[in-house]
Amino acid sequence: MGTKEKTRTRVSQKEVTSINNEIIVYNDDVNTFDHVIETLIRVCDHTPEQAEQCSLIVHYNGKCTVKTDVLEKLKPQCSQLLEAGLSAEIV
């Protein structure tokens, strides 16, 4: 009979911060596509393509998740979106 070697691996656990909060932007009849796109680029660090796609999703679906991160990082971004006149919330 052969001898089986048992290998034990030690797994270190790091504290993982949950990234489960989202900023959702809602459609309105006030803001132009250009304003929404420019705001998403400035506030959420979107590329022009990302911002344009999000603006189209907002327009056709009524809402779009524009950013996912930890709550502490999303709060100031959501405030800036609201100050720019967009309809947004963190969920």
ChimeraX commands (.cxc) that place a marker at each C-alpha (Angstrom):
marker #1 position 0.00,0.00,0.00 radius 0.5
marker #1 position 1.31,3.46,-0.94 radius 0.5
marker #1 position 1.65,6.34,1.47 radius 0.5
marker #1 position -0.44,9.40,0.71 radius 0.5
marker #1 position 1.07,12.73,1.50 radius 0.5
marker #1 position -1.22,15.28,2.96 radius 0.5
marker #1 position -0.48,18.83,2.07 radius 0.5
marker #1 position -1.92,21.49,4.30 radius 0.5
marker #1 position -2.33,24.94,2.95 radius 0.5
marker #1 position -2.65,27.83,5.29 radius 0.5
marker #1 position -5.15,30.39,4.03 radius 0.5
marker #1 position -4.90,33.89,5.34 radius 0.5
marker #1 position -8.09,35.82,5.50 radius 0.5
marker #1 position -8.11,39.51,4.77 radius 0.5
marker #1 position -10.91,41.74,5.80 radius 0.5
marker #1 position -12.94,42.23,2.67 radius 0.5
marker #1 position -14.96,45.39,2.24 radius 0.5
marker #1 position -18.28,44.63,0.62 radius 0.5
marker #1 position -18.82,46.45,-2.65 radius 0.5
marker #1 position -22.55,46.01,-2.87 radius 0.5
marker #1 position -23.83,49.56,-3.03 radius 0.5
marker #1 position -24.87,51.18,-6.29 radius 0.5
marker #1 position -25.67,54.65,-7.57 radius 0.5
marker #1 position -28.75,54.53,-9.76 radius 0.5
marker #1 position -29.60,57.43,-12.07 radius 0.5
marker #1 position -33.24,57.82,-13.08 radius 0.5
marker #1 position -34.75,59.28,-16.22 radius 0.5
marker #1 position -36.28,62.74,-16.17 radius 0.5
marker #1 position -37.65,65.21,-18.69 radius 0.5
marker #1 position -35.22,67.98,-17.72 radius 0.5
marker #1 position -31.63,66.94,-18.43 radius 0.5
marker #1 position -30.15,66.64,-21.90 radius 0.5
marker #1 position -28.11,63.65,-23.03 radius 0.5
marker #1 position -25.04,65.88,-23.22 radius 0.5
marker #1 position -25.47,67.08,-19.63 radius 0.5
marker #1 position -25.91,63.53,-18.30 radius 0.5
marker #1 position -22.90,62.29,-20.28 radius 0.5
marker #1 position -20.65,65.16,-19.19 radius 0.5
marker #1 position -21.72,64.73,-15.56 radius 0.5
marker #1 position -21.08,60.97,-15.53 radius 0.5
marker #1 position -17.62,61.54,-17.04 radius 0.5
marker #1 position -16.78,64.22,-14.47 radius 0.5
marker #1 position -18.31,62.67,-11.35 radius 0.5
marker #1 position -18.10,58.90,-11.92 radius 0.5
marker #1 position -14.92,58.79,-14.01 radius 0.5
marker #1 position -16.76,57.17,-16.90 radius 0.5
marker #1 position -15.24,57.03,-20.35 radius 0.5
marker #1 position -17.28,58.92,-22.96 radius 0.5
marker #1 position -18.53,55.57,-24.28 radius 0.5
marker #1 position -19.62,54.36,-20.83 radius 0.5
marker #1 position -21.39,57.62,-20.11 radius 0.5
marker #1 position -23.19,57.57,-23.44 radius 0.5
marker #1 position -24.34,53.98,-22.95 radius 0.5
marker #1 position -25.57,54.76,-19.44 radius 0.5
marker #1 position -27.50,57.80,-20.70 radius 0.5
marker #1 position -29.22,55.62,-23.32 radius 0.5
marker #1 position -30.08,52.95,-20.75 radius 0.5
marker #1 position -31.53,55.64,-18.47 radius 0.5
marker #1 position -33.55,57.04,-21.35 radius 0.5
marker #1 position -34.98,53.72,-22.57 radius 0.5
marker #1 position -35.22,51.74,-19.30 radius 0.5
marker #1 position -35.97,54.57,-16.89 radius 0.5
marker #1 position -32.89,53.96,-14.76 radius 0.5
marker #1 position -29.32,52.68,-14.83 radius 0.5
marker #1 position -26.70,51.67,-12.29 radius 0.5
marker #1 position -23.84,54.04,-13.00 radius 0.5
marker #1 position -21.41,53.17,-10.22 radius 0.5
marker #1 position -20.82,50.30,-7.78 radius 0.5
marker #1 position -18.51,50.69,-4.80 radius 0.5
marker #1 position -18.38,50.98,-1.04 radius 0.5
marker #1 position -20.89,53.38,0.48 radius 0.5
marker #1 position -18.26,55.85,1.71 radius 0.5
marker #1 position -17.00,56.43,-1.85 radius 0.5
marker #1 position -20.48,56.61,-3.39 radius 0.5
marker #1 position -21.95,59.23,-1.03 radius 0.5
marker #1 position -19.95,62.21,-2.35 radius 0.5
marker #1 position -20.42,61.08,-5.96 radius 0.5
marker #1 position -24.18,60.76,-5.53 radius 0.5
marker #1 position -24.28,64.22,-3.92 radius 0.5
marker #1 position -22.45,65.66,-6.93 radius 0.5
marker #1 position -24.90,64.01,-9.32 radius 0.5
marker #1 position -27.81,65.48,-7.36 radius 0.5
marker #1 position -26.16,68.93,-7.29 radius 0.5
marker #1 position -25.83,68.69,-11.08 radius 0.5
marker #1 position -29.60,68.20,-11.31 radius 0.5
marker #1 position -29.68,64.45,-12.01 radius 0.5
marker #1 position -32.13,62.20,-10.25 radius 0.5
marker #1 position -29.99,59.64,-8.40 radius 0.5
marker #1 position -29.90,57.52,-5.28 radius 0.5
marker #1 position -27.71,54.95,-3.56 radius 0.5
marker #1 position -29.20,51.49,-3.07 radius 0.5
marker link #1:1,2 radius 0.2
marker link #1:2,3 radius 0.2
marker link #1:3,4 radius 0.2
marker link #1:4,5 radius 0.2
marker link #1:5,6 radius 0.2
marker link #1:6,7 radius 0.2
marker link #1:7,8 radius 0.2
marker link #1:8,9 radius 0.2
marker link #1:9,10 radius 0.2
marker link #1:10,11 radius 0.2
marker link #1:11,12 radius 0.2
marker link #1:12,13 radius 0.2
marker link #1:13,14 radius 0.2
marker link #1:14,15 radius 0.2
marker link #1:15,16 radius 0.2
marker link #1:16,17 radius 0.2
marker link #1:17,18 radius 0.2
marker link #1:18,19 radius 0.2
marker link #1:19,20 radius 0.2
marker link #1:20,21 radius 0.2
marker link #1:21,22 radius 0.2
marker link #1:22,23 radius 0.2
marker link #1:23,24 radius 0.2
marker link #1:24,25 radius 0.2
marker link #1:25,26 radius 0.2
marker link #1:26,27 radius 0.2
marker link #1:27,28 radius 0.2
marker link #1:28,29 radius 0.2
marker link #1:29,30 radius 0.2
marker link #1:30,31 radius 0.2
marker link #1:31,32 radius 0.2
marker link #1:32,33 radius 0.2
marker link #1:33,34 radius 0.2
marker link #1:34,35 radius 0.2
marker link #1:35,36 radius 0.2
marker link #1:36,37 radius 0.2
marker link #1:37,38 radius 0.2
marker link #1:38,39 radius 0.2
marker link #1:39,40 radius 0.2
marker link #1:40,41 radius 0.2
marker link #1:41,42 radius 0.2
marker link #1:42,43 radius 0.2
marker link #1:43,44 radius 0.2
marker link #1:44,45 radius 0.2
marker link #1:45,46 radius 0.2
marker link #1:46,47 radius 0.2
marker link #1:47,48 radius 0.2
marker link #1:48,49 radius 0.2
marker link #1:49,50 radius 0.2
marker link #1:50,51 radius 0.2
marker link #1:51,52 radius 0.2
marker link #1:52,53 radius 0.2
marker link #1:53,54 radius 0.2
marker link #1:54,55 radius 0.2
marker link #1:55,56 radius 0.2
marker link #1:56,57 radius 0.2
marker link #1:57,58 radius 0.2
marker link #1:58,59 radius 0.2
marker link #1:59,60 radius 0.2
marker link #1:60,61 radius 0.2
marker link #1:61,62 radius 0.2
marker link #1:62,63 radius 0.2
marker link #1:63,64 radius 0.2
marker link #1:64,65 radius 0.2
marker link #1:65,66 radius 0.2
marker link #1:66,67 radius 0.2
marker link #1:67,68 radius 0.2
marker link #1:68,69 radius 0.2
marker link #1:69,70 radius 0.2
marker link #1:70,71 radius 0.2
marker link #1:71,72 radius 0.2
marker link #1:72,73 radius 0.2
marker link #1:73,74 radius 0.2
marker link #1:74,75 radius 0.2
marker link #1:75,76 radius 0.2
marker link #1:76,77 radius 0.2
marker link #1:77,78 radius 0.2
marker link #1:78,79 radius 0.2
marker link #1:79,80 radius 0.2
marker link #1:80,81 radius 0.2
marker link #1:81,82 radius 0.2
marker link #1:82,83 radius 0.2
marker link #1:83,84 radius 0.2
marker link #1:84,85 radius 0.2
marker link #1:85,86 radius 0.2
marker link #1:86,87 radius 0.2
marker link #1:87,88 radius 0.2
marker link #1:88,89 radius 0.2
marker link #1:89,90 radius 0.2
marker link #1:90,91 radius 0.2
view
